[in-house]
Amino acid sequence: MGYLEDRKFQRFVCGEDDLIINERLYAKCGDISKGGLFILATDTLPEGTKIKVYLASHAFAVTAIVKHSQPGFGMGVQFLPENDDVKRKIEDIIANILFKPQNVKYKLQILLIDHDIATRTAVRKKLAEEGFSVTEASDGLQAVKKMNEYPTNAIIVSSKVRKLTLLKFLVTVREASWYNSVPILVYSHKEDPDYAEKSVELGASRFLSGDEAAPEPISGAIRKLLYNR
């Protein structure tokens, strides 16, 4: 599976909403996808344990199985929907998160990768103003590690990313099925049409260069990629 854990579905932040496990244990929701969710909890259950999860904010209950357990941090569980109605409810919850951000407390998570602190800080501030939650990484390897630890709805990466070249980073991300549809925005302060074309071929959703490689255009481009508007 390479650097990244293999995942089938894109995840979305669920705002640390309250969860009730097996009608008696209280925890928080870290992120959710069509296939499952990540439960934030100090005490975890063994992998393979079947549980009943109740998401209080949506009055939604579903059977699930623990797939990954990280003691002291939480556990990833896979949904075991009993019928199509349960599947539709999961899709409705995600649609609510995605398309009605003004009505819910969820924030989409952006992973921002750049070794230049000044540039990274300027872009992060602009994204925060637009309502995004931003996780930062200074190089490609650190970014991969954070993608395995935190939910990531979109990636913004400098063409000069270190430790993993940009092209290697793009291949690594797209090889993980979990991230094959996550928007990836690349920016470069220099014009390089050939490099931009190669980046798009390997999985970049958009390549901004020159004057467009600035906080305002970057924020606008990632919003269009996420919301298609």
Beta strands, then each sheet from edge to edge (+ up, - down):
strand 1: 12-13
strand 2: 18-21
strand 3: 25-32
strand 4: 36-40
strand 5: 50-55
strand 6: 60-70
strand 7: 74-79
strand 8: 109-113
strand 9: 133-137
strand 10: 154-158
strand 11: 184-188
strand 12: 206-209
sheet 1: 1+ 3- 2+ 5- 6+ 7- 4+
sheet 2: 9+ 8+ 10+ 11+ 12+
end
